[in-house]
């Protein structure tokens, strides 16, 4: 059973309950005044412990809200009902928080079992009954995928991720096959985020039967120091994935591709770009999103302050957009735009066909967007 006890956690829940009485009804009223659905921007937010939480921005009413979590979040997953989200703690955190998108009620969803920690990502099954999230067994470093009841968040089972440091995972369109980015880097809570195995690290992209835990396929890159971290899945099951190159672990100064695609049964396909663009990425990609309508995939590099785009079908490099510390990227529900966020509160919409910014929709709410962006409607 999931342990929800402890003085600090009771204090957190009490504080959250108190803050829940804030006038969210005013925000809801503003949303209802708009006949068209508004985009709801959701992300982990905050730049210090006392401000960590979830940031929400309603583009229709131009209202923002910050919900405290008590921990630094990373990825956010939307339940298929579109009425609630779960935010996972950043590695090596152990907690996740649930938020109702209409009432803004929020609660501690779960805490990892003993000897486990999170990697900040998860996904719901299409029928909304299960939640999958990446974890590690702290004592051994073994990567795991926890399978939870999507309502109670009770831990139902654990299956191997077939690698070390499992990070982002998604379900393919059969709602059965999981694809997970095993980053390959060993860490331990006692040493924080220090990388303990750079000499022997081994990253992979793995496909797993979520029912049996059976490994269906596992792929490694030729460049062993490229850590696969983030991915997205297209409607034809093409997987776009992103790497973070561990430059300190190599003796060469060659540029390394950080973006790639794959389909189950095929070989990995590295995406090419001009050298100047690859250099600006600074060995780091932070997030990835696919626009299915236009068959375009976008990646962000907060270290390089740039978002880069490729044609998903033929692998052609399409262009880039510069934005300070950009990491969040998502696609609007109508597939017309890529949405970008940065840590200084900036929000931008790029036309998915031309990649030009729609400046009329530029926003700059007082939210310190952190890492990944989720877009839904309300």
DRENVORO-117043 format. One line per 4 residues: number of its first residue (from 1); for each residue x negated, y, z negated of N, C-alpha, C. Coordinates in steps of 0.2 Angstrom, whole numbers, plus 2048, in hexadecimal, padded with zeros to 3 digits. Layout:
NUM> X:Y:Z:X:Y:Z:X:Y:Z  ... $
//
This chain:
1> 7FC:7FA:800:800:800:800:7FC:806:800  7FE:80B:803:7FA:812:803:7FB:815:7FC  7F5:817:7FA:7F4:81B:7F3:7F6:822:7F4  7FB:824:7F1:7FD:82C:7F1:7FC:82F:7EA $
5> 7F8:82B:7E6:7F8:82E:7DF:7F1:832:7DE  7F1:835:7D9:7EB:839:7D7:7EC:840:7D6  7E9:843:7D1:7EB:84A:7CF:7EA:84F:7D4  7E4:84F:7D8:7E3:854:7DD:7E9:853:7E3 $
9> 7EB:84D:7E4:7F0:84C:7E9:7F7:84E:7E7  7F8:84D:7E0:7FF:84F:7DE:7FF:857:7DE  7F9:85A:7DC:7F9:861:7DC:7FA:864:7E3  7F6:861:7E8:7F7:863:7EF:7FF:862:7F1 $
13> 802:85D:7F0:809:85C:7F2:80D:861:7EE  80C:863:7E8:810:868:7E5:80F:86E:7E8  809:870:7EA:807:876:7ED:80B:877:7F4  80B:871:7F7:80E:871:7FE:815:872:7FD $
17> 818:86F:7F8:820:870:7F7:821:877:7F5  81D:87A:7F2:81F:881:7F0:81E:885:7F6  819:884:7FA:819:888:800:81E:887:805  821:881:805:827:87F:80A:82D:884:809 $
21> 82E:887:803:834:88B:802:833:892:806  82D:893:809:82C:89A:80D:831:89A:812  833:8A0:815:839:8A1:819:838:89E:820  837:897:821:837:894:828:83D:895:82C $
25> 843:896:828:849:897:82B:849:89D:830  845:8A2:82E:844:8A8:833:841:8A6:839  83C:8A2:839:839:8A0:83F:83E:89C:843  841:897:840:846:893:844:84B:897:847 $
29> 84E:89C:843:853:8A1:846:850:8A4:84D  84A:8A6:84C:847:8A9:852:847:8A5:858  845:89E:857:845:899:85C:84B:898:85F  851:898:85B:857:896:85E:85A:89C:862 $
33> 857:8A2:861:85A:8A8:865:858:8A7:86D  853:8A3:86E:850:8A2:875:854:89C:878  857:89E:87E:85A:898:882:855:893:885  84F:896:886:84A:891:889:846:88F:883 $
37> 844:889:884:83F:886:87F:839:889:87F  836:88A:879:830:88D:878:82A:888:877  824:88A:879:81E:886:878:81C:887:870  81B:881:86D:819:881:866:812:87F:866 $
41> 80D:883:864:806:881:864:804:87F:85D  801:879:85D:800:876:856:7F8:874:856  7F5:875:851:7EE:873:850:7EC:874:849  7E7:870:847:7E3:871:841:7E1:878:841 $
45> 7E1:87B:83B:7DE:882:83B:7DB:883:834  7D7:889:834:7D3:88B:82E:7CC:88A:82F  7C8:88F:82C:7C1:88F:82C:7BD:88E:826  7C1:88D:820:7BF:88B:81A:7C4:888:816 $
49> 7C1:884:810:7C6:880:80D:7CC:882:80B  7CD:889:808:7D3:88B:806:7D8:88D:80B  7D6:88D:812:7DA:88F:817:7DC:889:81C  7D9:883:81A:7DA:87D:81F:7E1:87B:81F $
53> 7E4:87A:825:7EB:878:825:7ED:877:82C  7F3:878:82E:7F6:877:835:7F8:87E:837  7F6:880:83D:7F9:886:840:7FE:885:845  804:888:845:809:888:84A:80B:88E:84D $
57> 80B:88F:853:80D:895:856:813:894:85B  818:898:85B:81E:897:85F:81D:89D:864  81C:89B:86B:81B:8A0:870:821:8A4:871  827:8A1:870:82D:8A4:872:82F:8AA:86D $
61> 82E:8A8:866:82F:8AE:861:829:8B1:85F  823:8AF:862:81D:8B2:860:81C:8B2:859  81E:8AD:856:81D:8AC:84E:818:8A6:84D  814:8A7:848:80F:8A2:846:810:8A0:83F $
65> 80D:89B:83D:80E:898:836:808:894:835  806:894:82F:800:890:82C:803:88C:826  802:885:827:804:880:822:7FE:87D:81F  7FD:87E:818:7F7:87C:815:7F6:874:815 $
69> 7F0:871:815:7F0:86A:815:7EB:868:80F  7E7:86C:80D:7E2:86A:808:7DC:867:80A  7DC:865:811:7D6:862:814:7D5:865:81B  7CF:864:81E:7CE:867:825:7D1:861:82A $
73> 7D5:863:82E:7D8:85F:833:7D4:85E:839  7D7:85A:83D:7D3:859:844:7D8:858:849  7DB:852:84B:7E0:851:850:7E7:851:84D  7EC:853:851:7F3:853:850:7F7:84E:854 $
77> 7FB:84A:852:7FF:846:856:806:847:855  80A:847:85B:811:849:85B:815:842:85B  81A:842:857:81E:83C:857:823:83C:85D  824:837:861:828:837:867:82F:83A:866 $
81> 832:83B:860:838:83F:85F:837:846:860  831:849:860:82F:850:861:831:854:85B  832:851:855:834:855:850:830:855:84A  82A:851:84A:825:851:845:81E:84F:848 $
85> 819:851:844:812:850:846:80F:84D:840  809:84A:841:804:848:83C:7FD:84B:83E  7FA:84E:839:7F3:851:83A:7EF:84C:836  7E9:84A:839:7E4:846:835:7DE:84A:833 $
89> 7DC:848:82D:7D6:84B:82B:7D0:84A:82F  7CB:84F:82F:7C5:84E:833:7C0:84A:82F  7BD:846:833:7B8:841:830:7B3:845:82B  7B2:842:825:7B4:83C:822:7BA:83C:81E $
93> 7BF:840:81F:7C5:841:81B:7C9:83B:81B  7CE:83B:816:7D2:835:815:7DA:836:815  7DC:83C:817:7E3:83E:816:7E6:840:81D  7ED:83F:81D:7F0:842:823:7F7:845:820 $
97> 7F9:84A:824:7FF:84E:822:804:84E:827  80A:84E:825:810:84E:82A:814:854:829  816:857:82F:819:85D:82F:820:85D:834  825:85F:831:82C:85F:835:82B:865:839 $
101> 82C:865:840:82B:86B:844:831:870:844  837:86D:841:83D:872:841:83D:875:83A  83D:871:835:83D:874:82E:837:876:82B  831:874:82E:82A:875:82B:829:872:825 $
105> 82E:86D:823:82C:869:81D:826:865:81E  822:864:819:81C:861:81A:81A:85C:814  817:857:815:815:852:80F:80F:84F:811  80C:84C:80C:806:848:80D:808:841:810 $
109> 806:840:816:808:83A:81A:805:833:817  7FF:833:816:7FB:82D:814:7F4:82F:812  7F1:82B:80E:7EA:82B:80C:7E8:824:80E  7E2:824:810:7DE:81E:812:7DE:819:80C $
113> 7DE:812:80E:7DC:80E:808:7D5:80E:806  7D3:80C:801:7CD:80C:7FE:7C7:809:803  7C2:80D:804:7BC:80B:808:7BE:80C:80F  7C2:811:811:7C3:813:817:7C3:81B:818 $
117> 7C2:81D:81E:7C3:825:81F:7C5:826:826  7C8:82B:828:7CB:82D:82E:7C5:830:833  7C7:830:839:7C3:833:83E:7C7:839:842  7CD:83A:83F:7D1:840:841:7D6:83F:847 $
121> 7D7:839:849:7DB:838:84F:7E0:832:84E  7E6:833:851:7EB:82D:851:7F0:82E:857  7F4:829:858:7F9:82A:85D:7FF:826:85B  805:828:85D:80B:824:85B:80D:81F:861 $
125> 810:81A:860:813:816:865:819:819:868  81A:818:86E:81F:81B:872:826:81A:86F  828:815:86C:82E:814:868:82E:817:861  829:81A:85F:829:81E:859:829:81A:853 $
129> 827:814:853:827:80F:84E:821:80F:84A  81B:80F:84E:815:80E:84B:810:814:84C  80B:815:848:806:81A:848:7FF:816:848  7FB:818:84D:7F4:815:84D:7EF:81A:84C $
133> 7EA:819:847:7E5:81E:846:7DE:81B:845  7D9:81E:847:7D2:81C:846:7D0:81D:83F  7CC:818:83D:7C9:818:836:7C2:814:837  7BF:814:831:7B9:810:830:7B9:80D:82A $
137> 7B6:807:829:7B5:803:823:7AE:806:821  7AE:80A:81B:7A8:80E:819:7A2:809:817  7A3:804:814:79E:800:812:79A:7FD:818  79E:7FB:81D:79A:7F7:822:79A:7FC:829 $
141> 79D:801:829:79D:805:82F:7A1:803:835  7A5:7FD:834:7A9:7FA:839:7AF:7FF:83B  7B0:800:841:7B5:804:844:7BC:800:843  7C1:804:841:7C8:800:841:7CD:805:844 $
145> 7D3:802:846:7D9:805:847:7DE:803:842  7E1:808:83E:7E6:807:83A:7ED:807:83D  7F1:802:83C:7F8:802:83F:7FD:804:839  801:809:839:805:80B:834:80C:80C:836 $
149> 811:80B:832:818:80C:833:818:814:834  81C:816:839:81C:81D:83B:820:821:837  824:81E:833:829:822:82E:826:822:827  824:81C:825:822:81C:81E:81A:81D:81D $
153> 817:81C:823:80F:81C:824:80C:816:820  810:811:81E:80D:80B:81A:808:808:81F  803:806:81D:7FE:802:821:800:7FB:822  801:7FA:828:804:7F3:82A:7FE:7EE:82C $
157> 7F9:7F1:82F:7F4:7EC:832:7EE:7F1:834  7E8:7ED:834:7E2:7F0:837:7DF:7EC:83C  7DD:7EF:842:7D9:7EB:847:7D3:7EE:848  7CE:7EA:84B:7C7:7ED:84D:7C8:7F2:853 $
161> 7C4:7F7:852:7C3:7FC:858:7BE:7F9:85D  7BA:7F4:85A:7B4:7F1:85E:7AF:7F6:860  7AD:7FA:85A:7A8:7FE:85B:7A7:802:854  7A2:807:854:7A1:80B:84E:7A3:812:850 $
165> 7A6:815:84B:7A8:81C:84C:7AE:81D:851  7B3:819:850:7B9:81A:855:7BC:821:854  7BD:825:859:7BF:82C:859:7C6:82C:85C  7C7:82F:861:7CE:830:864:7D0:829:867 $
169> 7D7:828:867:7DA:822:86A:7E1:824:86D  7E3:821:872:7E9:822:875:7EC:81B:877  7F3:81B:878:7F6:815:87B:7F6:816:883  7F5:811:887:7F7:811:88E:7FE:811:88F $
173> 801:811:895:808:812:896:80C:80C:895  809:806:894:80C:800:892:80E:800:88A  80C:805:887:80D:806:880:80B:800:87C  806:7FD:87E:803:7F7:87B:7FB:7F7:87B $
177> 7F8:7FA:880:7F1:7FA:881:7EE:800:87E  7EA:800:879:7E7:805:876:7E0:806:87A  7DE:80D:87B:7D7:80E:87D:7D4:813:878  7CE:811:875:7CB:815:870:7C4:817:872 $
181> 7C2:81C:870:7BB:81F:871:7B7:81D:86A  7B3:818:86B:7AF:817:865:7A8:81B:866  7A7:820:862:7A2:824:863:79B:821:861  79B:81C:85E:794:818:85D:790:81B:857 $
185> 792:820:854:78D:823:84F:790:822:848  78B:81F:844:78C:81D:83D:78B:823:839  790:824:834:790:829:82F:792:826:829  792:82A:823:794:827:81D:796:82D:819 $
189> 79B:82D:815:79E:833:811:798:835:80C  794:831:80A:78F:833:805:78A:837:808  789:837:80F:785:83C:812:788:840:817  78F:841:815:792:846:819:793:844:821 $
193> 791:849:825:792:848:82C:78B:846:82F  786:844:82B:780:842:82E:780:83C:832  77D:83C:838:77D:836:83C:777:832:83A  779:82B:839:774:827:836:771:822:83A $
197> 773:821:840:771:81C:845:770:81E:84C  76D:824:84D:76C:827:853:767:822:858  762:81F:854:75E:81B:858:762:815:85B  767:812:858:76A:80C:85A:771:80D:85C $
201> 774:813:85C:77B:815:85E:77D:812:864  783:80F:864:786:80C:86A:78D:80E:86B  78F:812:870:796:815:871:799:811:876  7A0:810:876:7A3:80D:87B:7AB:80F:87B $
205> 7AD:80E:881:7B5:80F:882:7B8:808:882  7BC:807:87E:7BF:800:87D:7C7:800:87E  7C9:7FB:881:7D0:7FA:882:7D2:7F4:87E  7D8:7F4:87A:7DA:7F0:875:7E1:7EE:875 $
209> 7E3:7E8:875:7EA:7E6:874:7EC:7E8:86D  7F1:7EC:86C:7F3:7EF:866:7F7:7EA:862  7F9:7E5:865:7FD:7DF:861:7F9:7DA:85E  7F3:7D8:862:7EF:7D3:860:7E8:7D5:85D $
213> 7E6:7DB:85F:7E0:7DE:85D:7DA:7DB:862  7DC:7D8:867:7D8:7D5:86C:7D4:7DA:870  7CE:7DA:871:7CA:7DE:876:7CB:7DC:87D  7CE:7E1:881:7D0:7E0:888:7CA:7E2:88C $
217> 7C6:7E7:88B:7C1:7E9:88F:7BD:7EE:88B  7B6:7EE:88C:7B2:7F3:888:7AD:7F5:88D  7AC:7FC:88D:7A7:7FF:892:7A2:804:88E  79C:803:890:797:808:88E:794:80C:893 $
221> 791:812:891:78E:816:896:786:814:896  783:816:89C:77C:814:89D:778:819:898  77B:81F:897:777:823:892:77A:821:88B  775:81E:888:777:81B:881:778:820:87C $
225> 776:826:87D:776:82C:877:77C:830:879  781:82E:87E:787:832:87F:78C:82F:87B  78F:833:876:794:830:872:79B:832:874  79F:82D:876:7A6:82E:879:7AA:82F:873 $
229> 7AE:835:873:7B1:837:86D:7B9:839:86F  7BA:83C:874:7C1:83E:876:7C4:83C:87D  7CA:83B:87D:7CD:838:883:7D4:83A:884  7D7:839:88A:7DE:83A:88C:7E0:835:891 $
233> 7E6:833:891:7E8:82E:896:7EE:831:89B  7ED:830:8A1:7F1:833:8A6:7F7:82E:8A7  7FC:830:8AB:802:82C:8AB:801:826:8B0  7FB:825:8B3:7F9:81F:8B7:7F4:81B:8B3 $
237> 7F3:81D:8AD:7EE:81A:8A8:7E7:81B:8AA  7E6:820:8AE:7DF:823:8AE:7DD:826:8A8  7D7:824:8A5:7D5:827:89F:7CF:82C:8A0  7D0:832:89E:7CB:837:89E:7C7:837:897 $
241> 7C1:837:897:7BE:837:891:7B8:83B:891  7B6:83E:88B:7B1:843:88A:7AB:840:885  7A5:843:886:7A0:841:882:79C:847:87E  799:845:879:794:84A:875:78D:846:875 $
245> 789:84A:879:782:847:87A:77E:848:874  77A:843:871:776:844:86B:76F:846:86D  76E:84C:86F:768:84E:872:762:84D:86D  763:84E:867:75D:84D:862:75B:845:862 $
249> 75E:841:865:75C:83A:865:758:838:86B  757:83C:870:754:83B:876:74D:83F:877  749:83D:87B:743:840:87C:743:844:883  748:844:887:749:847:88D:74D:84D:88C $
253> 74D:852:891:751:858:892:756:858:898  757:852:89A:75B:851:8A0:762:853:89E  766:856:8A3:76D:857:8A2:771:850:8A3  776:850:89E:77A:849:89E:781:84B:89F $
257> 785:847:8A4:78C:848:8A5:790:847:89E  795:84B:89D:798:84A:897:7A0:848:898  7A2:848:89E:7A9:847:8A0:7A9:841:8A5  7AF:83D:8A4:7AF:837:8A8:7B6:835:8A8 $
261> 7B8:830:8AD:7BE:82D:8AD:7BE:825:8AE  7C3:822:8AD:7C3:81B:8AD:7CA:818:8AE  7CB:812:8B1:7D1:80E:8B1:7CF:807:8B0  7D4:804:8AC:7D3:7FD:8AA:7D2:7F9:8B0 $
265> 7CC:7F5:8B0:7CA:7F1:8B5:7C5:7F4:8BA  7C4:7FA:8B9:7BF:7FE:8BD:7B9:7FF:8B9  7B4:802:8BD:7AE:805:8B9:7AF:80C:8B7  7AA:80E:8B3:7AB:815:8B0:7A9:81A:8B6 $
269> 7AC:820:8B6:7AA:825:8BB:7A8:82B:8B8  7A2:82D:8B9:7A0:834:8B6:7A2:839:8BA  7A4:83F:8B7:7A6:845:8BB:7A0:849:8BC  79F:84C:8C2:79A:850:8C4:79C:857:8C4 $
273> 797:85B:8C2:798:863:8C2:791:866:8C4  791:86C:8C6:78B:870:8C7:787:870:8C1  780:870:8C2:77C:86F:8BC:77D:875:8B7  77E:87B:8B9:77F:881:8B5:785:880:8B0 $
277> 78A:87C:8B3:790:87B:8AF:78E:876:8A9  78B:870:8AC:789:86B:8A7:785:86E:8A1  780:872:8A3:77C:875:89E:780:879:899  785:87D:89C:789:881:897:78D:87D:892 $
281> 78E:877:894:792:873:88F:78E:871:889  787:872:889:783:871:883:784:86A:880  784:865:884:785:85E:881:78B:85D:87D  790:861:87E:796:860:879:79D:861:87D $
285> 7A1:85C:87D:7A8:85D:87F:7AC:85C:879  7B1:860:878:7B5:860:872:7BC:85D:872  7BF:85D:879:7C6:85B:879:7C7:85A:881  7CC:856:882:7CE:855:889:7D6:855:88A $
289> 7D8:857:890:7E0:856:891:7E1:856:899  7E6:851:89A:7E7:850:8A1:7EE:853:8A3  7EE:857:8A9:7F4:859:8AC:7F6:854:8B1  7FC:851:8B0:7FE:84B:8B5:801:84E:8BB $
293> 804:853:8BB:807:856:8C1:802:858:8C6  7FD:85B:8C4:7F8:85E:8C9:7F2:85A:8C9  7F2:854:8C5:7EC:84F:8C5:7E6:853:8C4  7E6:857:8BE:7E0:85B:8BC:7DE:859:8B5 $
297> 7D8:858:8B3:7D6:857:8AD:7D1:85D:8AA  7D3:85F:8A4:7CF:864:8A1:7CB:862:89B  7C5:865:89A:7C1:863:894:7BF:86A:891  7BE:86A:88B:7BB:870:888:7B5:86F:884 $
301> 7B0:874:884:7AA:874:880:7AA:87A:87C  7AB:879:875:7AB:87F:871:7A4:881:870  79F:87D:871:798:87F:870:796:883:876  799:882:87C:797:885:882:79C:88B:884 $
305> 7A2:88B:880:7A7:890:881:7AA:890:888  7AB:88A:88A:7AE:889:891:7B2:883:891  7B7:884:895:7BC:87E:897:7BA:87D:89F  7BA:876:8A0:7B8:874:8A7:7BD:86F:8AA $
309> 7BE:86F:8B0:7C4:86B:8B3:7C2:867:8B9  7C5:861:8BA:7C3:85D:8C0:7CA:85B:8C3  7CA:859:8C9:7CF:855:8CC:7CF:84E:8CA  7D4:84C:8C7:7D4:845:8C4:7D4:840:8CA $
313> 7D7:841:8D0:7D7:83C:8D5:7D0:83B:8D8  7CD:840:8DA:7C7:83F:8DE:7C1:841:8DA  7C1:844:8D4:7BB:846:8D0:7B8:84C:8D2  7BB:850:8D6:7B8:857:8D8:7B9:85C:8D3 $
317> 7B3:85F:8D2:7B3:865:8CD:7B7:86B:8CF  7BC:86D:8CB:7C0:872:8CD:7BF:879:8CB  7BB:87A:8C5:7BA:880:8C2:7BA:880:8BB  7B9:886:8B8:7B8:887:8B1:7BB:88E:8AE $
321> 7BC:88E:8A8:7BF:894:8A4:7BB:895:89E  7B8:89B:89D:7B4:89D:897:7B8:8A0:892  7B8:89D:88C:7BB:8A0:886:7B7:89E:880  7B6:8A3:87C:7B1:8A2:876:7B4:89C:871 $
325> 7AF:897:870:7B1:892:86B:7B7:88E:86D  7B9:88D:873:7BF:889:876:7BE:882:874  7C3:87F:871:7C3:878:870:7CA:875:871  7CF:878:86F:7D6:876:870:7D8:876:877 $
329> 7DB:871:87A:7DE:871:881:7E4:86C:881  7E9:86E:884:7EF:86A:885:7F2:86C:88B  7F8:869:88D:7FB:86A:893:803:86C:891  805:871:894:80C:873:892:811:86E:895 $
333> 817:86D:892:81C:868:894:81E:868:89B  81E:86E:89E:820:86E:8A5:81A:86D:8AA  814:86C:8A7:80E:86A:8AB:80C:870:8AF  80E:876:8AD:80C:87C:8B1:805:87F:8AF $
337> 804:87E:8A9:7FE:881:8A6:7FA:87C:8A2  7F3:87E:8A1:7EF:87B:89C:7EF:881:897  7EF:87F:890:7EF:883:88B:7E8:883:887  7E5:888:885:7DF:888:882:7DF:88C:87C $
341> 7DB:88A:876:7DB:88D:870:7D4:88E:86E  7D2:893:86A:7CB:894:867:7CC:896:860  7C6:895:85D:7C6:896:855:7C7:89D:853  7C7:8A2:858:7C8:8A9:856:7CF:8AB:857 $
345> 7D4:8A6:858:7DB:8A7:859:7DD:8A8:860  7D9:8A8:865:7DB:8A9:86C:7DF:8A3:86F  7E4:8A5:873:7E8:8A0:876:7E9:8A2:87D  7E8:89E:882:7E8:89F:889:7EB:89A:88D $
349> 7EF:89C:892:7F2:897:897:7EF:898:89E  7ED:892:8A0:7EA:892:8A7:7EE:88E:8AC  7F0:891:8B2:7F4:88E:8B7:7F1:887:8B9  7F4:882:8B8:7F1:87B:8B9:7EF:87A:8C1 $
353> 7F2:87E:8C5:7F0:87E:8CC:7EA:882:8CE  7EA:888:8CC:7E5:88D:8CE:7DF:88E:8C8  7E1:88C:8C2:7DD:88C:8BC:7DB:894:8BA  7E0:898:8BD:7DF:89F:8BB:7E4:8A0:8B5 $
357> 7E1:8A5:8B1:7E5:8A6:8AB:7EB:8AA:8AC  7F1:8A9:8A9:7F7:8AD:8A9:7F6:8B2:8A3  7F3:8B7:8A4:7F2:8BC:89F:7F8:8BF:89C  7FE:8BE:89F:804:8C1:89C:806:8BD:896 $
361> 803:8B7:895:805:8B2:890:7FF:8B2:88B  7FA:8B6:88B:7F4:8B6:886:7F7:8B8:880  7F5:8B4:87B:7F7:8B5:874:7F1:8B5:86F  7F1:8B8:869:7EB:8B8:865:7EE:8B8:85E $
365> 7F2:8B3:85B:7F4:8B3:855:7EF:8B2:84F  7F0:8B4:849:7EB:8B3:844:7EB:8AC:842  7E8:8A8:846:7E8:8A1:844:7E1:89F:847  7DD:89B:842:7D6:899:844:7D7:892:847 $
369> 7D9:891:84D:7DA:88B:850:7D3:886:84F  7D4:880:84E:7CF:87C:84C:7CF:875:850  7CB:874:855:7CA:86E:858:7D0:86D:85D  7D5:868:85C:7D9:866:861:7E0:869:861 $
373> 7E3:86A:867:7E9:86D:868:7EF:869:86A  7F5:869:867:7FB:866:869:800:86B:86B  803:869:871:809:86E:873:80F:86A:873  814:86D:871:81B:86A:871:820:86F:872 $
377> 826:86E:873:82B:873:874:830:873:86E  833:879:86D:838:87A:868:83D:87F:869 $
//
